[in-house]
Amino acid sequence: MAAIAAVTIRAAMLAVVSEVPAGAVASYGDVARLAGFPRHSRQVGVALREAGEGVPWHRIVNHEGRISRRGLDGHDDLQRYLLEAEGIVFDAQGRVSLLQYRWRAAR
């Protein structure tokens, strides 16, 4: 039963991520809250690791507007590249302005 609930939670989170438009970002916490599971932002990361093609995983940043480090797999640089290609600007500390770029869902 817990496995079914986890799949449902992740599906809801990926549905929210899929709504984030180009040129905008959302935090892990934003996604969890909008999916109906506030305080489950870590599950957003799990869902994104399992996401298939077509899910704009790169538009999700941490609560500081930073790219969450994943290790040496190269996705950190790729995420920044994809965001910059959509017109998102990073400051000197590697942050995205959430005031400027945060997606405001019409929910």
C-alpha positions as CSV (number, residue, x, y, z in Angstrom):
1,M,0.0,0.0,0.0
2,A,2.8,2.4,0.8
3,A,4.3,1.8,-2.7
4,I,1.1,2.8,-4.3
5,A,0.9,6.0,-2.2
6,A,4.5,6.9,-3.2
7,V,3.7,6.4,-6.9
8,T,0.7,8.6,-6.5
9,I,2.6,11.3,-4.7
10,R,5.4,11.3,-7.3
11,A,2.9,11.4,-10.2
12,A,1.2,14.5,-8.6
13,M,4.6,16.2,-8.2
14,L,5.6,15.4,-11.8
15,A,2.3,16.8,-13.0
16,V,3.1,20.1,-11.3
17,V,6.6,20.2,-12.6
18,S,5.2,19.7,-16.1
19,E,3.2,22.9,-15.8
20,V,6.3,25.1,-15.0
21,P,6.7,27.2,-18.2
22,A,9.9,28.0,-20.0
23,G,11.6,31.1,-18.5
24,A,10.3,30.3,-15.0
25,V,11.4,28.2,-12.0
26,A,9.8,26.7,-9.0
27,S,11.4,25.4,-5.8
28,Y,11.1,21.9,-4.5
29,G,8.9,23.2,-1.8
30,D,6.6,25.0,-4.3
31,V,6.1,21.8,-6.2
32,A,5.4,19.7,-3.1
33,R,2.8,22.3,-1.9
34,L,1.1,22.6,-5.2
35,A,0.9,18.9,-5.5
36,G,-0.9,18.7,-2.2
37,F,2.0,17.4,-0.2
38,P,3.5,20.3,1.7
39,R,6.6,19.6,3.7
40,H,7.5,16.7,1.3
41,S,10.0,18.7,-0.9
42,R,12.6,15.9,-0.7
43,Q,10.1,13.6,-2.5
44,V,10.2,16.1,-5.4
45,G,13.8,15.2,-5.9
46,V,13.0,11.5,-5.9
47,A,10.2,12.1,-8.4
48,L,12.5,14.1,-10.7
49,R,15.1,11.3,-10.7
50,E,12.4,9.0,-12.0
51,A,11.0,11.4,-14.5
52,G,10.9,10.5,-18.1
53,E,11.6,12.7,-21.1
54,G,9.4,15.8,-21.5
55,V,9.4,16.7,-17.8
56,P,11.2,20.0,-17.4
57,W,13.2,18.9,-14.4
58,H,15.7,21.7,-15.0
59,R,13.2,24.4,-13.9
60,I,13.2,23.2,-10.3
61,V,15.7,24.9,-7.9
62,N,16.2,24.9,-4.1
63,H,14.6,27.5,-1.8
64,E,17.6,29.8,-2.2
65,G,17.2,29.8,-6.0
66,R,20.3,27.6,-6.4
67,I,20.8,24.5,-8.4
68,S,20.9,21.5,-6.0
69,R,24.2,19.7,-6.3
70,R,23.9,16.1,-7.6
71,G,27.6,15.1,-7.6
72,L,29.8,14.6,-10.6
73,D,27.2,13.5,-13.2
74,G,27.3,16.8,-15.1
75,H,23.6,17.6,-14.6
76,D,24.5,20.7,-12.5
77,D,26.1,22.4,-15.5
78,L,23.4,21.1,-17.8
79,Q,20.7,22.5,-15.6
80,R,22.3,26.0,-15.5
81,Y,22.8,25.8,-19.3
82,L,19.2,24.9,-19.9
83,L,17.9,27.7,-17.6
84,E,20.2,30.3,-19.2
85,A,19.0,29.2,-22.6
86,E,15.4,30.0,-21.5
87,G,16.6,33.5,-20.5
88,I,17.0,32.9,-16.7
89,V,19.9,34.9,-15.3
90,F,22.1,33.8,-12.3
91,D,23.7,36.2,-10.0
92,A,27.4,36.1,-9.0
93,Q,26.6,33.6,-6.2
94,G,24.9,31.2,-8.6
95,R,21.4,32.0,-7.6
96,V,18.3,32.7,-9.6
97,S,16.1,35.5,-8.3
98,L,13.0,33.8,-7.1
99,L,11.3,37.3,-6.9
100,Q,11.8,37.6,-10.7
101,Y,11.6,34.1,-12.0
102,R,9.4,32.1,-9.6
103,W,6.4,30.6,-11.3
104,R,3.1,31.6,-9.8
105,A,0.6,28.7,-10.5
106,A,-3.0,29.7,-11.2
107,R,-4.3,27.3,-8.6
